[in-house]
Amino acid sequence: MDLSFGTIAWRLAYSKCQPPPEQLRCAEHGPKELIGYDTTETLEFEPPQLRVRVRKYAKYACPQEPTCGVVQAERPVGLVEGNRFDTSLAAEIIANKYA
């Protein structure tokens, strides 16, 4: 999906992240149920446009046993906590500042 605001073009890229299949089954209580998503939005720079990558991390838990905890896919390590900005954006800022 593309959005345009003035001279800045925004491209939205969506992806869903699932935990490994072996974590979707509780040894004691059987299959875990999807209980929702955590969503992150990361600003990326791809000349000549900015892109927002939206990732949805599925959360699973045992329906009758909350003590089993919640299972979720691992998140990539980002430049800034919360992964709000991609390294491509930081590289572009530094390159423009010192060029």
TIMI-2910 file (N, C-alpha, C, CB; in pm, 1 decimal, decimal comma, always signed):
<rs>
+----------+----------+----------+----------+----------+----------+----------+----------+----------+----------+----------+----------+------+
!      n_x !      n_y !      n_z !     ca_x !     ca_y !     ca_z !      c_x !      c_y !      c_z !     cb_x !     cb_y !     cb_z ! resn !
+----------+----------+----------+----------+----------+----------+----------+----------+----------+----------+----------+----------+------+
!    +84,9 !   -117,1 !     +0,0 !     +0,0 !     +0,0 !     +0,0 !    +89,4 !   +123,3 !     +0,0 !    -96,6 !     -0,2 !   +122,0 !  Met !
!    +62,1 !   +218,9 !    -86,9 !   +139,6 !   +341,6 !    -95,4 !    +54,0 !   +459,7 !    -51,7 !   +192,8 !   +363,1 !   -238,3 !  Asp !
!   +115,2 !   +549,6 !    +22,1 !    +51,0 !   +673,7 !    +63,0 !   +142,2 !   +788,1 !    +22,5 !    +21,8 !   +675,8 !   +216,9 !  Leu !
!    +87,7 !   +902,8 !    -10,9 !   +169,2 !  +1016,5 !    -48,1 !   +125,2 !  +1138,4 !    +31,1 !   +160,5 !  +1043,3 !   -199,0 !  Ser !
!   +220,0 !  +1202,7 !    +97,7 !   +195,9 !  +1325,5 !   +173,5 !   +294,4 !  +1429,9 !   +122,7 !   +211,4 !  +1302,4 !   +329,1 !  Phe !
!   +248,4 !  +1520,8 !    +39,2 !   +337,1 !  +1622,2 !    -16,2 !   +443,1 !  +1557,8 !   -103,2 !   +402,3 !  +1703,9 !    +95,2 !  Gly !
!   +569,6 !  +1582,0 !    -70,7 !   +678,9 !  +1526,9 !   -151,5 !   +731,1 !  +1395,0 !    -95,7 !   +792,7 !  +1627,1 !   -160,2 !  Thr !
!   +676,9 !  +1351,0 !    +16,1 !   +724,0 !  +1225,8 !    +77,6 !   +629,0 !  +1113,4 !    +40,4 !   +734,8 !  +1239,4 !   +232,9 !  Ile !
!   +683,3 !  +1008,7 !    -17,0 !   +602,7 !   +890,6 !    -49,6 !   +625,6 !   +786,7 !    +58,9 !   +639,0 !   +833,0 !   -191,2 !  Ala !
!   +519,7 !   +733,4 !   +112,1 !   +527,6 !   +631,5 !   +217,1 !   +480,6 !   +498,4 !   +160,0 !   +442,2 !   +671,6 !   +341,7 !  Trp !
!   +554,8 !   +396,3 !   +181,4 !   +511,7 !   +262,6 !   +140,8 !   +496,2 !   +180,2 !   +268,9 !   +615,0 !   +195,3 !    +40,0 !  Arg !
!   +381,3 !   +116,9 !   +282,5 !   +355,9 !    +34,2 !   +399,7 !   +378,9 !   -111,8 !   +361,9 !   +211,1 !    +56,1 !   +454,2 !  Leu !
!   +461,0 !   -180,5 !   +438,4 !   +488,4 !   -322,2 !   +415,5 !   +445,7 !   -398,6 !   +540,1 !   +640,1 !   -347,1 !   +382,5 !  Ala !
!   +362,7 !   -499,4 !   +521,2 !   +309,1 !   -575,2 !   +633,3 !   +369,3 !   -715,1 !   +637,8 !   +156,7 !   -583,4 !   +624,1 !  Tyr !
!   +391,3 !   -765,3 !   +758,9 !   +433,1 !   -904,6 !   +775,7 !   +383,5 !   -955,3 !   +910,1 !   +587,9 !   -918,6 !   +765,1 !  Ser !
!   +355,7 !  -1084,4 !   +915,8 !   +314,1 !  -1148,2 !  +1040,4 !   +424,5 !  -1242,4 !  +1085,5 !   +179,1 !  -1224,6 !  +1022,8 !  Lys !
!   +452,0 !  -1241,7 !  +1214,2 !   +558,0 !  -1324,2 !  +1271,4 !   +495,6 !  -1426,6 !  +1365,0 !   +662,7 !  -1237,1 !  +1346,6 !  Cys !
!   +526,9 !  -1551,7 !  +1342,5 !   +473,2 !  -1661,9 !  +1422,9 !   +585,1 !  -1724,2 !  +1505,8 !   +406,2 !  -1769,2 !  +1332,3 !  Gln !
!   +553,5 !  -1770,7 !  +1626,8 !   +652,6 !  -1845,5 !  +1703,1 !   +677,6 !  -1980,8 !  +1635,7 !   +605,7 !  -1864,8 !  +1850,2 !  Pro !
!   +788,2 !  -2046,4 !  +1669,0 !   +815,0 !  -2178,1 !  +1611,1 !   +701,6 !  -2275,3 !  +1642,3 !   +948,4 !  -2233,7 !  +1663,5 !  Pro !
!   +670,2 !  -2367,9 !  +1550,2 !   +557,0 !  -2459,9 !  +1569,0 !   +564,2 !  -2541,7 !  +1698,3 !   +549,2 !  -2554,0 !  +1451,9 !  Pro !
!   +684,5 !  -2576,5 !  +1742,4 !   +696,1 !  -2656,9 !  +1864,3 !   +652,2 !  -2580,4 !  +1988,8 !   +839,1 !  -2704,4 !  +1881,7 !  Glu !
!   +649,0 !  -2446,2 !  +1981,4 !   +604,9 !  -2366,7 !  +2095,4 !   +453,8 !  -2344,4 !  +2096,0 !   +676,0 !  -2233,2 !  +2095,4 !  Gln !
!   +384,3 !  -2386,9 !  +1992,1 !   +240,0 !  -2366,3 !  +1984,8 !   +161,2 !  -2477,2 !  +2053,2 !   +197,1 !  -2355,6 !  +1841,0 !  Leu !
!   +230,1 !  -2570,6 !  +2113,1 !   +163,4 !  -2681,3 !  +2182,0 !   +220,2 !  -2692,2 !  +2323,3 !   +181,6 !  -2815,9 !  +2104,0 !  Arg !
!   +131,2 !  -2692,4 !  +2421,9 !   +170,0 !  -2708,2 !  +2561,8 !   +179,1 !  -2857,9 !  +2591,2 !    +67,8 !  -2637,0 !  +2658,5 !  Cys !
!   +285,2 !  -2899,5 !  +2658,2 !   +303,9 !  -3041,1 !  +2689,2 !   +193,0 !  -3095,0 !  +2779,3 !   +439,1 !  -3062,7 !  +2755,4 !  Ala !
!   +138,1 !  -3011,1 !  +2864,8 !    +35,8 !  -3055,8 !  +2959,3 !   -107,0 !  -3032,7 !  +2910,3 !    +54,8 !  -2985,8 !  +3090,4 !  Glu !
!   -131,0 !  -2923,9 !  +2835,3 !   -268,1 !  -2882,2 !  +2804,4 !   -303,2 !  -2885,1 !  +2656,0 !   -290,3 !  -2744,8 !  +2856,1 !  His !
!   -213,1 !  -2927,2 !  +2570,0 !   -243,5 !  -2936,0 !  +2427,4 !   -216,0 !  -2807,5 !  +2351,9 !   -386,3 !  -2974,2 !  +2408,6 !  Gly !
!   -286,9 !  -2784,4 !  +2241,7 !   -258,6 !  -2668,4 !  +2157,0 !   -291,1 !  -2536,3 !  +2226,2 !   -337,1 !  -2678,6 !  +2027,8 !  Pro !
!   -206,2 !  -2436,0 !  +2200,2 !   -230,0 !  -2302,4 !  +2254,5 !   -317,1 !  -2224,2 !  +2157,2 !    -95,9 !  -2227,8 !  +2280,9 !  Lys !
!   -394,3 !  -2130,3 !  +2210,1 !   -484,3 !  -2049,2 !  +2129,7 !   -423,4 !  -1911,7 !  +2103,3 !   -620,4 !  -2035,1 !  +2199,0 !  Glu !
!   -456,6 !  -1857,2 !  +1988,2 !   -416,5 !  -1721,3 !  +1955,2 !   -495,2 !  -1625,2 !  +2044,5 !   -440,4 !  -1690,3 !  +1803,3 !  Leu !
!   -424,9 !  -1539,1 !  +2118,6 !   -493,3 !  -1445,9 !  +2209,1 !   -480,6 !  -1300,9 !  +2163,0 !   -437,5 !  -1459,7 !  +2350,3 !  Ile !
!   -408,0 !  -1277,0 !  +2054,9 !   -394,6 !  -1141,0 !  +2004,3 !   -260,8 !  -1119,9 !  +1935,6 !   -411,1 !  -1041,0 !  +2117,0 !  Gly !
!   -232,2 !   -993,8 !  +1904,6 !   -108,8 !   -956,5 !  +1836,2 !    -44,8 !   -837,5 !  +1904,9 !   -135,6 !   -924,8 !  +1688,6 !  Tyr !
!    +88,3 !   -833,2 !  +1904,3 !   +164,1 !   -712,4 !  +1933,8 !   +209,0 !   -659,4 !  +1799,3 !   +286,6 !   -739,5 !  +2031,5 !  Asp !
!   +196,7 !   -529,6 !  +1776,8 !   +231,3 !   -471,0 !  +1648,3 !   +345,1 !   -372,0 !  +1665,6 !   +109,6 !   -402,5 !  +1584,8 !  Thr !
!   +445,4 !   -380,0 !  +1577,2 !   +553,7 !   -282,0 !  +1575,0 !   +554,1 !   -214,5 !  +1439,5 !   +691,4 !   -348,4 !  +1604,7 !  Thr !
!   +590,9 !    -87,5 !  +1436,6 !   +604,9 !    -12,1 !  +1313,0 !   +746,8 !    +42,8 !  +1308,4 !   +498,7 !   +102,9 !  +1303,0 !  Glu !
!   +819,9 !    +10,4 !  +1201,4 !   +959,0 !    +50,9 !  +1188,0 !   +973,6 !   +137,9 !  +1064,1 !  +1052,5 !    -72,4 !  +1180,2 !  Thr !
!  +1031,0 !   +256,8 !  +1080,4 !  +1053,7 !   +347,5 !   +969,2 !  +1183,2 !   +308,9 !   +899,6 !  +1058,4 !   +494,6 !  +1017,1 !  Leu !
!  +1174,8 !   +283,5 !   +768,5 !  +1291,0 !   +244,2 !   +688,2 !  +1309,3 !   +345,4 !   +576,0 !  +1274,0 !    +99,9 !   +630,6 !  Glu !
!  +1433,8 !   +361,0 !   +531,0 !  +1462,7 !   +451,9 !   +420,7 !  +1512,3 !   +372,7 !   +302,0 !  +1566,1 !   +558,1 !   +461,8 !  Phe !
!  +1444,2 !   +390,8 !   +189,2 !  +1485,1 !   +327,9 !    +63,9 !  +1474,9 !   +437,3 !    -42,0 !  +1395,1 !   +200,5 !    +27,7 !  Glu !
!  +1590,0 !   +495,5 !    -80,3 !  +1584,5 !   +611,6 !   -169,6 !  +1495,7 !   +585,4 !   -290,7 !  +1724,9 !   +649,4 !   -215,7 !  Pro !
!  +1413,0 !   +675,7 !   -328,1 !  +1384,6 !   +809,1 !   -272,8 !  +1259,4 !   +811,1 !   -185,4 !  +1368,9 !   +909,6 !   -385,6 !  Pro !
!  +1233,9 !   +708,9 !   -109,9 !  +1109,6 !   +704,3 !    -32,2 !  +1133,9 !   +650,7 !   +108,5 !  +1005,2 !   +617,8 !   -103,5 !  Gln !
!  +1039,8 !   +680,8 !   +194,5 !  +1038,0 !   +622,0 !   +327,7 !   +936,6 !   +508,8 !   +327,4 !  +1003,8 !   +728,6 !   +437,0 !  Leu !
!   +965,5 !   +406,3 !   +404,7 !   +875,4 !   +291,2 !   +411,8 !   +851,3 !   +259,3 !   +559,2 !   +934,8 !   +166,8 !   +335,5 !  Arg !
!   +728,8 !   +226,6 !   +591,2 !   +694,9 !   +182,0 !   +725,9 !   +668,3 !    +32,4 !   +719,2 !   +570,7 !   +259,8 !   +783,2 !  Val !
!   +751,4 !    -45,1 !   +788,9 !   +731,6 !   -189,8 !   +795,5 !   +650,9 !   -220,0 !   +920,8 !   +868,5 !   -267,0 !   +796,2 !  Arg !
!   +533,4 !   -277,2 !   +900,8 !   +444,5 !   -311,8 !  +1011,3 !   +455,2 !   -462,1 !  +1033,1 !   +295,9 !   -268,4 !   +982,2 !  Val !
!   +495,9 !   -501,3 !  +1153,9 !   +506,7 !   -643,2 !  +1187,8 !   +408,0 !   -675,0 !  +1298,6 !   +651,6 !   -680,2 !  +1230,9 !  Arg !
!   +332,4 !   -783,0 !  +1279,1 !   +237,1 !   -828,9 !  +1379,9 !   +291,1 !   -958,5 !  +1438,5 !    +93,1 !   -849,1 !  +1319,1 !  Lys !
!   +314,0 !   -958,1 !  +1569,5 !   +365,8 !  -1074,5 !  +1639,7 !   +249,8 !  -1145,2 !  +1709,8 !   +476,6 !  -1033,8 !  +1741,6 !  Tyr !
!   +219,3 !  -1265,6 !  +1664,7 !   +109,5 !  -1342,6 !  +1722,6 !   +145,2 !  -1386,7 !  +1864,6 !    +76,7 !  -1465,2 !  +1634,5 !  Ala !
!    +46,7 !  -1381,1 !  +1954,2 !    +64,4 !  -1425,6 !  +2092,7 !    -26,2 !  -1546,4 !  +2115,6 !    +31,8 !  -1310,1 !  +2194,9 !  Lys !
!    +28,9 !  -1651,9 !  +2174,0 !    -45,5 !  -1774,6 !  +2201,5 !    -35,1 !  -1808,7 !  +2349,1 !     +6,6 !  -1891,5 !  +2115,0 !  Tyr !
!   -142,9 !  -1866,0 !  +2404,1 !   -144,7 !  -1909,3 !  +2543,4 !   -240,6 !  -2027,3 !  +2558,2 !   -185,9 !  -1792,4 !  +2637,5 !  Ala !
!   -224,7 !  -2102,7 !  +2667,0 !   -318,2 !  -2211,7 !  +2697,6 !   -450,6 !  -2148,8 !  +2741,2 !   -260,9 !  -2307,9 !  +2809,8 !  Cys !
!   -562,1 !  -2193,2 !  +2683,3 !   -690,7 !  -2128,4 !  +2712,8 !   -735,6 !  -2139,0 !  +2857,9 !   -796,1 !  -2186,9 !  +2626,2 !  Pro !
!   -713,1 !  -2253,1 !  +2923,6 !   -762,0 !  -2270,7 !  +3060,3 !   -651,4 !  -2258,0 !  +3165,2 !   -828,6 !  -2405,5 !  +3073,4 !  Gln !
!   -530,0 !  -2240,7 !  +3124,5 !   -420,1 !  -2241,5 !  +3220,6 !   -327,3 !  -2121,2 !  +3200,1 !   -340,5 !  -2372,1 !  +3208,8 !  Glu !
!   -356,9 !  -2006,9 !  +3263,6 !   -274,2 !  -1887,5 !  +3244,7 !   -132,5 !  -1901,0 !  +3301,1 !   -341,6 !  -1769,6 !  +3308,5 !  Pro !
!   -109,7 !  -1998,3 !  +3387,6 !    +24,3 !  -2014,6 !  +3444,4 !   +125,4 !  -2068,3 !  +3343,4 !    +18,3 !  -2107,0 !  +3563,6 !  Thr !
!    +78,5 !  -2119,2 !  +3230,1 !   +169,8 !  -2168,8 !  +3125,7 !   +242,6 !  -2055,3 !  +3055,2 !    +92,8 !  -2251,6 !  +3022,9 !  Cys !
!   +190,9 !  -1934,7 !  +3062,2 !   +255,6 !  -1819,6 !  +3000,8 !   +215,5 !  -1798,2 !  +2856,3 !   +403,3 !  -1834,6 !  +3009,0 !  Gly !
!   +270,2 !  -1693,2 !  +2799,3 !   +241,2 !  -1653,2 !  +2661,9 !   +362,7 !  -1682,6 !  +2575,3 !   +202,8 !  -1502,8 !  +2654,0 !  Val !
!   +338,6 !  -1735,0 !  +2454,6 !   +445,2 !  -1764,9 !  +2359,5 !   +435,0 !  -1665,8 !  +2244,2 !   +436,2 !  -1912,7 !  +2308,2 !  Val !
!   +550,3 !  -1613,5 !  +2202,1 !   +552,4 !  -1515,4 !  +2094,4 !   +681,5 !  -1530,8 !  +2015,9 !   +538,4 !  -1371,3 !  +2149,6 !  Gln !
!   +680,5 !  -1496,2 !  +1886,7 !   +800,2 !  -1502,9 !  +1803,5 !   +905,0 !  -1405,3 !  +1856,4 !   +766,3 !  -1471,7 !  +1655,6 !  Ala !
!  +1032,5 !  -1441,0 !  +1840,1 !  +1139,3 !  -1351,3 !  +1882,4 !  +1142,9 !  -1229,2 !  +1792,8 !  +1275,0 !  -1423,0 !  +1880,7 !  Glu !
!  +1176,6 !  -1117,9 !  +1852,7 !  +1184,1 !   -992,3 !  +1777,6 !  +1329,7 !   -964,4 !  +1741,6 !  +1123,9 !   -873,9 !  +1859,8 !  Arg !
!  +1352,3 !   -906,0 !  +1624,2 !  +1490,0 !   -871,6 !  +1587,7 !  +1541,7 !   -757,6 !  +1674,4 !  +1498,6 !   -833,0 !  +1439,0 !  Pro !
!  +1671,8 !   -755,9 !  +1695,1 !  +1734,0 !   -648,5 !  +1772,4 !  +1737,8 !   -525,1 !  +1683,9 !  +1878,3 !   -688,0 !  +1821,7 !  Val !
!  +1691,3 !   -413,4 !  +1736,6 !  +1685,8 !   -290,1 !  +1659,0 !  +1787,8 !   -188,7 !  +1706,0 !  +1547,9 !   -230,2 !  +1666,0 !  Gly !
!  +1802,0 !    -84,1 !  +1628,3 !  +1894,3 !    +23,6 !  +1660,3 !  +1848,0 !   +101,4 !  +1783,3 !  +1909,1 !   +117,6 !  +1541,1 !  Leu !
!  +1716,8 !   +122,4 !  +1792,0 !  +1655,8 !   +194,1 !  +1902,9 !  +1555,5 !   +100,5 !  +1969,1 !  +1587,3 !   +326,8 !  +1855,0 !  Val !
!  +1544,2 !   +107,5 !  +2100,5 !  +1448,8 !    +21,7 !  +2170,7 !  +1309,0 !    +38,1 !  +2112,5 !  +1447,8 !    +53,6 !  +2321,3 !  Glu !
!  +1242,0 !    -72,9 !  +2091,0 !  +1110,3 !    -70,9 !  +2029,3 !  +1116,6 !    -83,2 !  +1878,5 !  +1038,2 !    +54,9 !  +2066,5 !  Gly !
!  +1238,7 !    -79,9 !  +1823,0 !  +1260,7 !    -98,2 !  +1679,4 !  +1179,0 !     -0,7 !  +1595,6 !  +1226,9 !   -240,4 !  +1639,4 !  Asn !
!  +1174,4 !   +125,5 !  +1638,2 !  +1095,9 !   +227,5 !  +1567,4 !  +1165,8 !   +276,9 !  +1441,1 !  +1068,2 !   +345,2 !  +1659,6 !  Arg !
!  +1299,7 !   +271,3 !  +1438,2 !  +1376,3 !   +321,6 !  +1324,9 !  +1473,3 !   +215,2 !  +1277,4 !  +1451,5 !   +450,6 !  +1362,2 !  Phe !
!  +1478,7 !   +194,5 !  +1147,6 !  +1568,1 !    +96,5 !  +1087,7 !  +1708,5 !   +156,0 !  +1075,8 !  +1515,4 !    +51,4 !   +949,1 !  Asp !
!  +1808,0 !    +71,3 !  +1065,1 !  +1946,1 !   +118,4 !  +1049,7 !  +1964,3 !   +194,7 !   +918,5 !  +2043,8 !     +0,0 !  +1055,5 !  Thr !
!  +1880,6 !   +167,0 !   +818,1 !  +1890,9 !   +239,1 !   +690,7 !  +1862,8 !   +388,5 !   +710,3 !  +1792,9 !   +179,7 !   +586,8 !  Ser !
!  +1772,8 !   +421,9 !   +800,2 !  +1741,3 !   +561,7 !   +828,7 !  +1858,5 !   +629,0 !   +900,3 !  +1612,9 !   +572,1 !   +913,8 !  Leu !
!  +1916,9 !   +560,4 !   +996,9 !  +2032,4 !   +614,7 !  +1068,7 !  +2150,4 !   +636,1 !   +973,5 !  +2073,3 !   +520,6 !  +1184,0 !  Ala !
!  +2174,2 !   +540,3 !   +884,0 !  +2283,3 !   +550,8 !   +788,6 !  +2262,9 !   +670,5 !   +696,1 !  +2295,4 !   +421,9 !   +707,2 !  Ala !
!  +2139,6 !   +694,2 !   +652,1 !  +2110,7 !   +807,3 !   +564,2 !  +2131,8 !   +940,3 !   +636,4 !  +1967,2 !   +798,4 !   +511,6 !  Glu !
!  +2091,6 !   +948,9 !   +761,5 !  +2109,8 !  +1071,6 !   +840,1 !  +2258,6 !  +1100,6 !   +857,9 !  +2040,3 !  +1059,2 !   +978,5 !  Ile !
!  +2335,1 !   +999,0 !   +894,6 !  +2479,8 !  +1017,7 !   +915,0 !  +2548,9 !  +1053,6 !   +783,8 !  +2543,2 !   +890,0 !   +974,7 !  Ile !
!  +2511,9 !   +986,1 !   +675,9 !  +2572,8 !  +1014,6 !   +545,3 !  +2543,3 !  +1158,3 !   +500,8 !  +2521,3 !   +914,9 !   +439,3 !  Ala !
!  +2420,0 !  +1203,9 !   +522,2 !  +2386,9 !  +1341,6 !   +483,1 !  +2452,6 !  +1444,4 !   +572,0 !  +2237,9 !  +1362,0 !   +485,4 !  Asn !
!  +2471,9 !  +1413,3 !   +697,2 !  +2533,8 !  +1509,3 !   +789,0 !  +2681,9 !  +1530,1 !   +758,0 !  +2517,4 !  +1462,1 !   +933,2 !  Lys !
!  +2750,9 !  +1420,4 !   +726,8 !  +2896,7 !  +1429,4 !   +708,0 !  +2940,3 !  +1424,6 !   +561,9 !  +2964,1 !  +1317,7 !   +782,8 !  Tyr !
!  +2846,2 !  +1431,7 !   +469,5 !  +2883,5 !  +1426,8 !   +326,1 !  +2927,3 !  +1562,7 !   +277,0 !  +2766,0 !  +1376,5 !   +240,4 !  Ala !
+----------+----------+----------+----------+----------+----------+----------+----------+----------+----------+----------+----------+------+
</rs>
